[in-house]
């Protein structure tokens, strides 16, 4: 029957890329390691690995097992600390998923606050778009996440964190100084660059208004988009928090959307199929507090 030792050996082989290296790192004889992997494959009834002259490669079944094994091994490692934390302070590892548009705003203060209030909790932050974060929650790769695409899913529990104004932003010479707001129909201009994530936020509003989606470029790199906007090459559409500092300093000018007001919904999410630990609750509260500090509206 499959056990945690076999899973640990399997992950070790996949990580090392060969049985020889894995045996050295796991401090186990290579024949014994090979037997354990073979027993695991026989128990599951599938091939997990195959050897080539360039090392070990993982099958599709092996990749799926790796994802599940990572979660099971991490959960097993946290059992002792989580049981002890019932009587003591929260401890253990919490993996947090954040969208790139929020990560740089939230992560530094989150880690600092966690170190001060919960020094026995180790935080690991992973960046990703909401569509990927949902999958990673379900796979157990991450424990909690801030989602910006809060579609309903019975396997995900959600907590409302508020809304962010979407704004058109550019250098002062690119934004009409006489205007106080813009509409989706005003976006029929040739100098708009947008990220794929923010395009998904805006798309329903374009469709509802019957407006054309015309963009000079679509990019997935927010830092590159901001750099091109700051250089006066393009304008873009982003949540206000991303450019608050630049707008206050005068480097950029932003206009909110009106008729209707367009906002991005933020939620804190975790899997409804896995237990919520004290450490997850503690870090979740810190995340909510940090999100509350972000200047989310243009008012």
N, C-alpha and C positions, 0 to 999 in steps of 0.2 A: 504494500500500500504506500502511496506517495506520502512523503514526510518533508518537514522543513529542511532537513539536511540535504535531501536530494535537490530541493529547489535552490538552496544556497549554492550547491555545487554547479547546478545548471547555469545560474546567473553568473557564477565565477567563470565558467568556460566561455559563455557568450561575451562577457566583458573583456576577458583576456584575448579572445580570438584564437586560442589554441588550447589543447589539453595539457601540453607541456608547461606553458606559462601558468595556466590555472592551477595545476598540481603544485607548482612552486609557491604560488601566492596563497593557496588554501592549506598548505602544509599537509598534503595527502599524497600517497603514492599514485602514479598515473594509472596503473591497472585497476586500482580500487575506484578511482574517479570514473574511469570508463565503464566499470560495472554498474555504478550507481546511475549514470546517465542512461545506460541500456535498460536498467530495471525501470527507470522512470518512463522511458519510451514504451516499454512492454506494458506497463500499468495503464498508460493513457491510450495505447493502441495507435499511436501516430509517430512518425519520424520528426524529431525536433531539430536535429543537427545533421549536417553531412560534411565530411572532410574533403578538402582539395589540397593541391600542392601549395596553395597560398594560405592555408589555415582552415579554420572552422567557419561554416556559413550556417545561417539560421533559416529554417523553413517558415512558411506562413504560420503554421501551428506553433512553432517555436517562438515567433515574435509575439503572438498572443499570450503564450504562457509567460514570457518575460515580463509583459505588462502586469499580469496578474500576480506573478511571483514577487515583483518589486513591492506591490501593495501588501501582500501577505507577510513578507519578511519585515517590512517596516512596521506593520501592525504588531508583529510578534516582539520586535525590539522595544516597542513602546508599552507592552503589557505591564512590565514591572513598574516603570515610572508612572504610568497612569493609575495603577492600583495604589501606589504609594501616595500619589497626589490627592487621593480622596481625603487623606488625613493631613497632608502637607500642602505646599503651594503647587500650582500647575507646573508640569514639566514635560519634556519630550520634544519631538520634532513636529512642526506644523508647516506644511507646504501650501503656500498662498499663490493663487493665480491672479494676475492683474493685466488688464489691457495696456498696451504700450502708451496710450494717451494719458493714463493715470499713474503708471508705474513710477516715472521720475518725480511726480508730485507727491506721491504717498509713501514710497518705499523708505527714503532716508529717515523721515520722522517716525514711521512705523517701527523700524528697527531700533531707533534710539529709545522710543517709548517702551518697547518690549524689553530692552536690556535693563531699563530702570525699574520697571514694575514687575517683570516676570523673568528674572535672570536665568531661570532653569529651563526656559523654553527656547528652543533653537528654531529660527525662522528661515525658510528657504523660499525665495520668490521666483516664480516662473512667469514670463511675459507671453501673452498670446491673445489672439482675437477671441471674442466671446464664443464663436462657433466651435473653436478648438477647446476653450476652457470647459465648456459643457461636457464634451467628450472625455476630457481628462478627469473631470470630477467623477463621471460614471465609471471610468477605468480604475479609479483609485490613485491616479498619478498625483493629483493634488487634493488637498483636504477642503479648502474653502477658496472662493473666488469672488471678485467683483465682476459682474456681468453688465454689459451695456446693450444686450439683446435679450431681454428677459421673456423669451417665448415660454409658454406653458409646457411643462414636462413633469409627469408624475414622479419621476425619479429624483427631481431636484427640489429642495426646499429653498424658499426665497425670503429675504427680508428687505423691505424698501429702504433705500438710502437717499432718495430724492431725485431731482431732475437738474440737468444742465442746459443752459441756453446754447443753441447752435448759432454761430455768428459768421458773417462774411468778414474776412480780415485781409489787410494789405498795408503797404506803406501809405502815408498820408496823401501822396500824390496819386495813388491808385483808387482811393475811396472818395466819393463825392462828399465834400465837407458840408454841403447844404442838406444832406439827407440825414434822418435820424434812425431809419430802419430800411429794410429791403424785403422783397417778397421772392418767392420761388421764381416767378416769371421774370424778375430782374436778372436772373442768372444766365440768361441767354447772351453770354458775352464770351469772347474767345480766349480770355486769359485766366480761366479758373482751373486750378489743379486740385485734385482731391484724392484722399486715400480710399482704398476699397472699403474699409470699415465705416468711414463716415458717409460714403456713397450709399451703403445699405441703410443708414439712418435716414438719409434724405430721400431715397427712392420712393417710398410711399407718398411723400408730400408732393414730389414731382408728378407722380401718376394722378393723384387726387386733383391737382391743379391743371392737368392736361398740358404741362409745360415740357419743353424739349430739354433733354439732358445733353448739353454740349460742354465738353471739357477739353481743355488743351492737353491734359495728361492725367492719367491715373497712376498713382504710386503707392506702394505699401510702406515706404519709409517716412515716418513723420519727421525725423530730424532733417532729412533732405528737403521735404516740402517747406518746413519752417525756414530753412536757409535760403531757398529760392524766393520765398515771400519777403523775407527781410532784405534781400538784395533788390527788391522791386521788379522782379521778373514776372511774377504771377500774383494772383490773389487766391485765397483758399477758404474752405468752409470747415470750421473746427468747433469743438466745445469751448466756451469762453475761458474756462480755467486754464487752458493750454497757453493762452496768450495774454492773460491778465497782467502779468508783470511788464510785458512789452508795450501793452496799451497804456498802462499807467505812466511808463517812462516816456511815451510819445514816439517810440520807434515804430509802432504800428497803430492803425486805427481800425476799430471794429464796429460793425453795424448788426444789431440783432434782427432776426426775421420777425415779421409782423403779418397779420392777416393770412394765415394764422401764425402764432408763435410756435416755433419749432424747438423742441427740447429732446434731450437724450435721457432715458430712464436708467438709473443705476440701482442695482440690487446686489445684496450679499447672498451667496449661494453655497450650498453644500449638498451632499448626497443624502437622500431620504432612506437609502438602503444600507447605510453604514452608521455605526454609533458616533455620536457627537461627543468628543472628549472635553474635559475641562480646559485643556490647552486651546482647543479650537474655539471654545466660547470666549476665552480671555482674549485671544488674538482678534476674533471677530469684533469684539467691543472696541478694541483699539483701532481697527480699520474703520468702523463706523464713525468714531470720533475724528479721525483724520479726514475722512471724506466730508464731514460736516464743516471743516475748516476751509475747504476749497471754495474760492469765489465762483460759485456755479452759475450765478445769474448776472445779467448785464446791468441790472437796476442799480 
